[in-house]
Amino acid sequence: MNFQFELILDKVEFFEANNLKTLQKKIESQIDENRAILLAVHSVSHQMHVNENGQTYFTAVVHFKKK
């Protein structure tokens, strides 16, 4: 049996939530998981949208890179 391992060098993940607190928890949870595979946050981009009913919607893109 032949095993071959490849390191993940880059990873981009997308997150969404109805409030900032939930979005932050989702991102922090994924940061901890990616830390286990030796990835660190390289950059974060986020946006907020307000619909016609006044409800807010938050999204974020987090780029992870190898430490």
C-alpha positions in Angstrom: 0.0 0.0 0.0 1.4 3.4 -1.0 0.4 6.5 0.9 1.0 10.0 -0.6 0.6 13.1 1.5 0.3 16.6 0.0 0.3 19.8 2.1 -2.5 22.3 1.6 -0.8 25.6 0.9 -3.8 27.8 0.3 -7.5 27.6 1.3 -10.3 30.1 0.8 -13.5 29.7 2.8 -16.8 31.6 2.7 -19.0 32.4 5.7 -22.5 33.9 6.1 -24.7 34.8 9.0 -27.6 37.1 10.0 -25.5 38.8 12.7 -21.9 39.6 13.4 -21.6 37.6 16.6 -22.6 34.4 14.7 -20.3 35.2 11.8 -17.4 35.7 14.2 -18.1 32.4 16.0 -18.1 30.5 12.6 -14.9 32.1 11.5 -13.1 31.5 14.9 -14.2 27.9 14.9 -12.7 27.4 11.4 -9.5 29.2 12.3 -9.0 26.7 15.1 -9.6 23.7 12.8 -7.3 25.1 10.1 -4.6 25.8 12.7 -4.5 22.0 13.2 -3.4 21.6 9.6 -0.9 24.4 9.9 -2.8 27.1 8.1 -3.0 30.7 9.3 -5.2 33.6 8.3 -3.7 35.6 5.5 -6.6 38.0 4.8 -10.2 38.6 5.6 -12.8 40.4 3.5 -16.4 41.0 4.7 -19.6 42.7 3.5 -22.9 43.7 5.0 -26.2 43.9 3.1 -29.5 45.4 4.3 -32.5 44.1 2.5 -35.8 46.0 1.8 -37.2 44.8 5.2 -34.3 46.3 7.1 -32.7 42.9 7.9 -29.0 42.7 7.8 -27.0 39.9 6.2 -23.2 39.5 6.8 -20.7 37.6 4.6 -17.0 37.0 4.9 -14.2 35.4 2.8 -11.2 34.2 4.7 -8.0 33.3 2.9 -5.8 30.8 4.8 -2.1 30.1 3.9 0.5 27.7 5.1 2.4 29.0 8.2 
